[in-house]
Amino acid sequence: MAVTSSPPERGTVLVLRALGLGDLLTAVPALRALRRARPGDRLVLAAPDALRPLASLSATVDELLPTPGLGALDWRGEPPALAVNLHGSGPESIADLLTTRPAGLITHRHPGHPDVPGPEWPAGAHEVDRWCSLLEWHGIPADRTDLGLAEPDTPSPAPGAVVIHPGAAYPARRWPAERFAEVARALSGHPVIVTGSDAERPLAEQVAALAGLPPESVLAGRTGLDGLSALVAGAALVVCGDTGVGHLATAFGTPSVLLFGPTPPHRWGPPPERPRHVALWAGIEGDPFAERPDPGLLRLTPRDVLSAARRLLPEGTHV
């Protein structure tokens, strides 16, 4: 099916981003650009239903279409005026959007779909830049710094806390529990909260126990995304790896120390012009899907983290 990148002026814009928390947050500048470019359209985001609270806080979309991943796009409306592929390089994501029979399609070029125009996939680009550049190629200006979210209506369960988030999607990105515990113990002049998913609760409990924290300091598995967002938005500091929680800290302007490895921060880290977010990186790239912590990540020490934390926490805080 041949489509154009010059769709009708009004209608529905369907955006595919059926990925995780950090993926959605790095796409916020692109979503805002679409909102500005087509203010009269209905903007529908195809993404996992769990991300609904953040879609609302982004103030960019009118509707979230629950879509857990590729091959699961269940579009039953009229063909959209414009479909936008913020999911990946294709061909699967392009094929999913083509099933909706859009009048126009914004995507990167892929040889599996030679009739669909678009720029080449920019390997190695920062995730925010990747999607902003895609829209700009299609004539839609985007502001790469437009990453902020509105403050959550949900009150924080621990205002002013230091949030320690030891989990990550893959073992390669997980700094050792005992190192997180050493940091948590040194920062215990603040209330310290350990977060994570329900599956990460044993890891969070291990960190808390090693740090000498009380059981009630572990909120892993006890908050939804709205509660986690409120916690991060109201925190004094966030310490975590290359995870969605780090992107939440960036979105809310919460001071953060982010441990990167094996993927460098110039691909997924906070904007360098934001001094409230310190990305620690040993300069060694590796396999992000490895079954063990990355050797470069292991070069980062608790002393490195605490030195960065000392610069970010209010004056007079003992670290």
VOGU-3710 file (C-alpha; in Angstrom, 3 decimals, decimal comma):
1> mavtsspper> 0,000/0,000/0,000  1,438/3,380/-0,977  0,855/6,255/1,421  1,969/9,848/1,513  3,576/11,901/4,275  1,213/14,804/3,386  -2,129/13,729/4,933  -5,407/15,673/5,088  -5,429/18,731/7,337  -7,899/17,435/9,938
11> gtvlvlralg> -8,759/14,052/11,414  -7,200/11,502/13,758  -3,465/11,168/14,337  -2,518/7,656/15,466  0,901/7,367/17,138  2,491/3,966/17,797  4,831/3,787/20,818  3,958/0,401/22,346  6,993/0,231/24,631  7,922/1,050/28,227
21> lgdlltavpa> 8,070/3,933/30,671  11,344/5,482/29,531  10,384/5,004/25,900  7,226/7,055/26,359  9,039/9,823/28,236  11,716/10,197/25,569  8,940/10,560/22,982  7,226/13,457/24,792  8,974/16,200/22,731  7,839/14,483/19,524
31> lralrrarpg> 4,290/14,098/20,837  4,245/17,796/21,771  5,450/18,676/18,288  2,580/16,693/16,765  0,121/18,388/19,107  1,339/21,826/18,058  1,378/20,935/14,367  -2,152/19,505/14,344  -4,041/21,208/17,190  -7,495/20,383/15,831
41> drlvlaapda> -6,875/16,652/15,443  -7,667/13,842/17,837  -4,297/12,439/18,866  -4,438/8,741/19,815  -1,421/7,049/21,393  -1,095/3,285/20,929  0,854/2,239/24,044  0,583/-0,135/27,031  -2,418/0,660/29,208  -0,205/0,903/32,320
51> lrplaslsat> 1,252/4,128/30,905  -2,112/5,907/30,898  -1,268/8,146/33,920  1,848/9,491/32,176  0,038/10,005/28,892  -2,343/12,223/30,847  0,472/14,150/32,586  2,145/14,792/29,232  -0,924/16,811/28,119  -0,269/15,707/24,553
61> vdellptpgl> -2,783/12,985/23,696  -6,561/12,792/23,668  -6,809/9,036/24,004  -4,650/6,034/24,829  -5,323/2,894/22,797  -4,103/-0,064/24,898  -1,394/-1,752/22,818  1,033/-4,078/24,627  3,489/-4,419/21,742  3,978/-5,114/18,073
71> galdwrgepp> 1,299/-7,165/16,375  -1,276/-6,050/18,931  -2,581/-2,807/17,401  -6,365/-3,075/17,549  -7,599/-0,111/15,493  -11,344/-0,202/14,788  -12,070/3,380/13,781  -12,015/5,132/10,455  -8,619/5,243/8,731  -6,508/7,886/10,484
81> alavnlhgsg> -5,579/11,053/8,647  -2,015/10,444/9,826  -0,205/7,504/11,392  3,136/8,142/13,103  5,695/5,445/13,817  7,515/6,413/17,026  8,045/2,745/17,841  11,004/1,526/15,809  12,764/1,140/12,507  10,317/-1,413/11,094
91> pesiadlltt> 9,283/-3,426/9,234  6,880/-4,724/11,892  5,905/-1,323/13,272  5,329/0,035/9,753  3,216/-2,996/8,901  1,093/-2,517/12,042  0,314/1,075/11,091  -0,406/0,216/7,463  -3,204/-2,106/8,620  -5,116/1,020/9,718
101> rpaglithrh> -5,044/2,306/6,103  -3,844/5,817/7,029  -4,043/8,694/4,559  -0,494/9,668/5,569  2,334/7,897/7,362  5,370/9,350/9,151  8,114/6,788/9,631  11,715/6,003/8,873  12,469/4,360/5,550  12,715/0,576/5,451
111> pghpdvpgpe> 13,541/-1,632/2,462  10,674/-3,931/3,373  8,269/-1,079/2,551  9,812/0,622/-0,502  6,681/2,678/-1,270  6,763/4,425/2,125  8,970/7,550/2,206  11,087/8,583/5,154  14,618/9,279/6,382  17,183/6,591/7,060
121> wpagahevdr> 17,208/5,117/10,579  19,846/7,088/12,577  21,771/4,359/14,381  23,443/5,641/17,543  21,300/8,781/17,855  19,935/9,945/21,186  16,430/8,572/21,585  14,894/12,044/21,902  16,764/13,315/18,836  15,758/10,277/16,802
131> wcsllewhgi> 12,050/11,053/16,942  12,353/14,837/16,763  14,524/14,491/13,658  11,979/12,141/12,092  9,228/14,737/12,464  11,491/17,496/11,176  12,255/15,458/8,046  8,501/15,378/7,501  8,204/19,148/8,016  7,152/19,280/11,686
141> padrtdlgla> 9,479/21,323/13,954  10,220/19,847/17,379  11,778/21,107/20,607  14,149/18,471/22,023  14,161/20,123/25,455  10,378/19,862/25,899  10,564/16,860/28,244  8,630/18,073/31,284  5,474/16,580/32,757  2,759/18,262/34,785
151> epdtpspapg> 2,861/17,721/38,544  0,798/14,670/39,557  -2,467/15,223/41,430  -1,664/12,208/43,623  0,176/13,229/46,818  3,651/11,809/47,354  3,770/8,895/49,817  7,119/10,215/51,112  7,743/13,912/50,348  11,405/14,908/50,384
161> avvihpgaay> 12,689/11,330/50,352  15,749/9,951/48,647  14,480/7,375/46,167  16,713/4,371/45,488  15,625/2,309/42,479  17,955/-0,714/42,131  16,145/-2,617/39,379  16,530/-2,531/35,612  15,022/-4,428/32,713  18,168/-6,514/32,067
171> parrwpaerf> 20,956/-7,772/34,360  23,550/-5,873/32,314  22,085/-2,594/33,633  21,750/-3,628/37,299  24,348/-2,166/39,634  24,953/-4,588/42,553  22,488/-4,536/45,447  25,242/-4,146/48,039  26,455/-0,954/46,329  22,970/0,539/46,284
181> aevaralsgh> 22,734/-0,402/49,975  25,979/1,405/50,753  24,617/4,537/49,074  21,280/4,218/50,876  23,015/3,822/54,228  25,134/6,932/53,635  22,068/8,982/52,659  19,956/7,923/55,627  19,941/11,486/56,989  16,956/11,772/54,640
191> pvivtgsdae> 14,038/9,369/54,593  15,113/6,715/52,075  12,586/4,829/49,951  13,443/1,789/47,820  11,240/1,309/44,761  10,675/-1,256/42,035  8,070/-3,425/40,412  6,346/-6,296/42,182  8,860/-8,686/40,595  11,701/-6,501/41,916
201> rplaeqvaal> 10,436/-6,494/45,482  12,953/-9,167/46,677  15,785/-7,025/45,274  14,390/-3,911/46,973  14,056/-5,784/50,276  17,640/-7,000/49,958  18,892/-3,439/49,443  16,866/-2,171/52,401  18,052/-4,963/54,683  21,712/-4,441/53,765
211> aglppesvla> 21,299/-0,699/54,352  19,622/-1,181/57,736  16,396/0,448/56,570  13,016/-0,456/58,091  10,638/-2,689/56,112  8,254/0,208/55,507  10,952/1,917/53,425  10,327/-0,614/50,645  7,571/0,534/48,280  8,455/-1,871/45,467
221> grtgldglsa> 5,264/-3,456/44,195  3,120/-1,251/46,442  2,535/1,763/44,206  1,036/2,141/40,783  2,572/4,394/38,182  0,596/7,361/39,513  2,006/6,827/43,020  5,527/6,279/41,716  5,281/9,460/39,660  4,153/11,429/42,715
231> lvagaalvvc> 6,994/9,947/44,776  9,635/10,912/42,192  8,126/14,356/41,614  8,325/15,134/45,343  11,686/13,500/46,059  14,864/15,244/47,198  16,980/12,914/45,050  16,656/9,846/42,818  19,455/7,289/42,481  19,005/4,629/39,820
241> gdtgvghlat> 20,429/3,007/36,726  19,469/3,520/33,097  15,741/3,001/33,715  12,347/4,628/33,276  12,537/6,029/36,810  15,550/8,075/35,730  13,484/9,525/32,892  10,731/10,338/35,412  13,249/12,334/37,437  14,228/14,254/34,317
251> afgtpsvllf> 10,585/14,893/33,436  9,822/16,320/36,893  13,127/18,165/37,334  13,961/16,055/40,397  17,711/15,899/41,150  19,065/12,518/40,091  22,234/10,450/39,964  21,987/8,013/37,056  24,351/5,080/36,596  24,882/4,302/32,911
261> gptpphrwgp> 26,275/1,126/31,431  26,485/-0,622/29,059  24,537/1,964/26,992  26,062/5,468/27,056  24,119/8,504/28,268  24,522/10,253/24,923  21,886/7,803/23,649  19,442/7,638/26,571  20,612/10,104/29,219  19,219/13,436/30,399
271> pperprhval> 19,985/16,609/28,426  23,525/17,769/29,224  22,301/21,316/29,885  20,353/20,138/32,967  22,783/20,206/35,916  20,228/18,682/38,324  20,712/15,300/36,629  24,168/13,711/36,831  24,814/10,793/34,465  27,752/8,652/35,616
281> wagiegdpfa> 29,457/6,728/32,832  32,771/4,854/32,734  33,099/5,273/28,971  32,810/1,579/28,097  30,009/0,273/25,890  28,820/-3,317/26,104  25,935/-5,702/25,500  22,732/-4,210/26,990  21,089/-7,662/27,041  23,867/-9,538/28,832
291> erpdpgllrl> 23,047/-11,778/31,783  25,588/-10,145/34,109  26,214/-6,549/35,221  28,200/-4,713/32,583  31,947/-4,367/33,360  31,778/-0,646/32,628  28,846/-0,221/35,005  30,826/-2,050/37,703  33,580/0,559/37,437  31,201/3,050/39,047
301> tprdvlsaar> 31,608/3,046/42,819  29,432/4,138/45,748  31,946/6,934/46,290  31,222/8,201/42,744  27,496/8,197/43,450  27,807/9,880/46,830  30,086/12,566/45,430  27,418/13,409/42,846  24,659/13,235/45,460  26,539/15,687/47,668
311> rllpegthv> 26,487/18,237/44,846  22,744/17,833/44,286  21,309/17,654/47,790  20,570/20,879/49,715  23,429/22,542/51,548  23,813/21,309/55,077  22,739/17,763/54,218  25,105/15,215/55,699  26,305/12,687/53,123
//
